[in-house]
Amino acid sequence: MTKSTTIPIFKTFLTLFFCALILTSSALASDSSQWLTDLDTALTESAKTKKPVLADFSGSDWCKWCVKLDEEVFSKSTFLTWAKDNVILCMIDFPKDKSKIAVNQQKLNKEAMNFYKEKGALRGFPTVLLLKEDRSVIFQTGYAPGGPEAYIKMLEKHLK
């Protein structure tokens, strides 16, 4: 190969590499959009679709186990693909950095937290609840090891 043919091949490779990178970034961004942040909206969607809500009560920027659950399960394409067909995802976040969430959303999150605390379903972070459209709890869990496949298997036992 001559120097003059190497440069166009390298430019083509770089172009393809950056296109793949952009497409991957877009796919990841669209996956994170599966997560609603308003429980009432998620419950309304649940009523329409007849899918339960998977509500993740999280401390995304301070809770070690919340971060671990997100990294090992909730951010994985295996889980997100399964979730798209089986549940309505809702993140109810309580970050230490309050600037990450609008004031009205903080109020809604606190109301949701208090509602499930009173029911005894919320004791710490992370708490993951499978909910019926009427707000009743089907199943309660938190972090569990084993990655997305094990987590999906655990959830499916309670969806039948």
Beta strands, then each sheet from edge to edge (+ up, - down):
strand 1: 53-58
strand 2: 88-93
strand 3: 127-131
strand 4: 137-141
sheet 1: 2+ 1+ 3- 4+
end
